[in-house]
């Protein structure tokens, strides 16, 4: 049995199982009625945004626990924003990344921007890539390092960077650093390591312009994922087409899926440029 499962969704919520913990959390796009109303009563804990950000039943959960996902182990912990340290809708993105890396003639250099707790970084490292993992939050980078240790990858070729993304990319350009594959999951609104403001509508084009000179002569891909409302797969594809006129672009929705009788839940979008 897998350590993750979408059990149901509806009424603006999603019901998921992470290991032995069943959790109810908000999902604005789940506008249909739940398929299995009785199942929701089995939730170990729930997170509610109404009237403030609060967990109900948080004391029933351990301070942290580990799950195995796509062959890798990850530390989970409840946060004050309702997150757990992993986004299951990105699992298929990991699969696409690892498939490309395994097909590469030589171990590629993989750059993960806005990299959170390291799911894609560790998937890429496990597949044989040398990785650079960047996030503006030291706490998240430390969490990613813990996940690396859980998987015996603490000595893998991974550079752990806490920095503002634009300042980092500018320095990499001056250094002549080259990457074969890039993943970026820009926030709708965020801050750099020293409080620098990032807004996806204003800053994503600049981010991609700074990435362009860092690509190797034979790049594998540039993958763009997004959780910003209104940024459809076509919008992401158009952004990448403006970034590179050559090559091909794939696009789609990131979905949470469960058993065949469970409705799939859209949870973000993606687009990928390949030469």
Residue pairs with C-beta under 8 A, 6 or more apart in sequence:
2 69
3 18
3 19
3 67
3 68
3 69
4 16
4 17
4 18
4 67
4 69
4 88
4 91
5 16
5 17
5 258
5 259
6 14
6 15
6 16
6 88
6 256
6 257
6 258
6 262
6 265
7 15
7 16
7 17
7 22
7 36
7 39
7 258
7 262
8 14
8 15
8 34
8 35
8 36
8 39
8 40
8 258
8 262
9 15
9 27
9 30
9 32
9 34
9 35
9 256
9 262
9 263
9 265
10 30
10 32
10 33
10 34
10 35
10 263
11 30
11 33
11 34
12 26
12 27
12 28
12 30
12 31
13 24
13 25
13 26
13 27
13 30
13 34
13 40
14 24
14 25
14 26
14 27
14 30
14 256
14 265
15 22
15 23
15 24
15 34
15 39
15 40
15 43
16 22
16 23
16 25
16 88
16 256
17 23
18 65
18 67
18 76
18 84
18 86
19 65
19 66
19 67
19 76
20 44
20 65
21 44
21 45
21 61
21 65
21 76
22 42
22 43
22 44
23 43
23 44
23 45
23 46
23 47
23 84
24 40
24 43
24 45
24 46
24 47
25 46
25 47
25 82
26 47
26 48
26 49
26 82
27 265
27 267
28 229
29 265
29 266
29 267
30 265
32 263
34 40
35 261
35 262
35 263
43 57
44 57
44 60
44 61
45 55
45 56
45 57
45 58
45 60
45 61
45 78
46 55
46 56
46 57
47 53
47 54
47 55
47 56
47 78
47 82
48 54
48 55
48 56
49 82
53 80
53 81
53 82
55 78
55 82
58 78
61 78
63 77
64 75
64 76
64 77
65 75
65 76
65 77
66 73
66 74
66 75
66 76
66 150
67 73
67 74
67 76
67 86
68 74
69 86
69 88
69 91
69 119
70 91
70 94
70 95
70 123
71 126
72 119
72 122
72 123
72 126
72 147
72 151
73 147
73 150
73 151
74 85
74 86
74 117
74 119
74 147
74 150
75 85
75 117
75 143
75 146
75 147
75 150
76 84
76 85
76 86
77 84
77 85
78 84
79 85
85 117
85 143
86 117
86 119
87 116
87 119
87 267
87 268
88 256
89 254
89 255
89 256
89 267
89 268
90 119
90 120
90 185
90 225
90 254
90 268
92 254
92 255
93 120
93 183
93 223
93 225
93 254
93 270
94 119
94 120
94 123
96 223
96 272
97 110
97 120
97 123
97 124
97 127
97 181
97 183
97 221
97 223
98 123
98 124
98 126
98 127
100 181
100 220
100 221
101 108
101 110
101 124
101 127
101 128
101 129
101 181
101 220
102 127
102 128
104 128
104 180
104 220
107 128
107 129
107 130
108 129
108 130
108 179
108 180
108 181
108 220
109 129
109 130
109 131
109 132
109 178
109 179
109 180
109 181
109 216
110 121
110 124
110 125
110 129
110 130
110 131
110 132
110 179
110 180
110 181
110 182
110 183
111 131
111 132
111 134
111 179
111 181
111 182
111 183
111 211
111 214
112 118
112 120
112 121
112 124
112 131
112 132
112 133
112 134
112 182
112 183
112 184
113 134
113 165
113 182
113 183
113 184
113 185
113 186
113 207
114 134
114 135
114 136
114 165
114 184
114 185
114 186
114 187
114 190
115 121
115 133
115 134
115 135
115 140
115 141
115 144
115 183
115 185
116 135
116 140
116 144
116 185
117 140
117 143
117 144
117 147
118 133
118 143
118 144
118 145
118 147
118 148
119 147
120 183
121 131
121 133
121 144
121 148
121 158
122 144
122 147
122 148
122 151
122 153
124 131
124 181
125 131
125 148
125 153
125 156
125 157
125 158
126 151
126 153
129 181
130 157
130 158
131 156
131 157
131 158
131 159
132 158
132 159
132 161
132 179
133 141
133 144
133 158
133 159
133 160
133 161
134 161
134 162
134 163
134 165
134 168
135 141
135 144
135 161
135 162
136 162
136 163
136 164
136 165
136 190
136 191
136 192
136 193
136 196
137 162
137 193
138 162
138 193
141 160
141 161
141 162
144 160
145 154
145 160
148 154
148 156
148 158
161 168
162 193
163 192
163 193
164 192
164 193
164 194
164 196
164 198
165 192
165 198
165 207
166 192
166 196
166 203
166 206
166 207
166 210
167 192
167 196
169 207
169 210
169 211
169 214
170 210
172 214
173 210
173 213
173 214
177 214
178 214
178 215
178 216
179 214
179 215
179 216
179 219
180 215
180 216
180 218
180 219
180 220
181 219
181 220
181 221
181 222
181 223
182 211
182 214
182 215
182 219
182 221
182 222
182 223
183 223
183 225
184 207
184 211
184 222
184 223
184 224
184 225
185 224
185 225
185 226
185 227
186 198
186 200
186 203
186 204
186 207
186 224
186 226
186 228
187 198
187 200
187 228
188 199
188 200
188 227
188 228
188 229
189 198
189 199
189 200
190 197
190 198
191 197
191 198
192 198
200 226
200 228
200 231
204 239
205 239
205 242
208 222
208 239
208 240
208 243
209 243
211 222
211 243
212 243
212 244
215 222
218 275
219 275
220 274
221 272
221 273
221 274
222 240
222 243
222 244
222 272
222 273
223 270
223 271
223 272
223 273
224 236
224 239
224 240
224 270
224 271
224 272
225 254
225 268
225 269
225 270
226 236
226 268
226 269
226 270
227 267
227 268
231 269
232 269
233 251
233 252
233 253
233 269
233 270
233 271
234 251
235 269
236 251
236 269
236 270
236 271
237 249
237 251
237 271
239 271
240 249
240 271
240 272
240 273
241 249
241 273
243 273
244 273
246 275
247 273
247 274
247 275
248 273
248 274
249 271
249 272
249 273
249 274
250 271
250 272
250 274
251 269
251 270
251 271
251 272
252 269
252 270
252 271
253 266
253 267
253 268
253 269
253 270
254 266
254 267
254 268
254 269
254 270
255 264
255 265
255 266
255 267
256 264
256 265
256 267
257 264
257 265
258 264
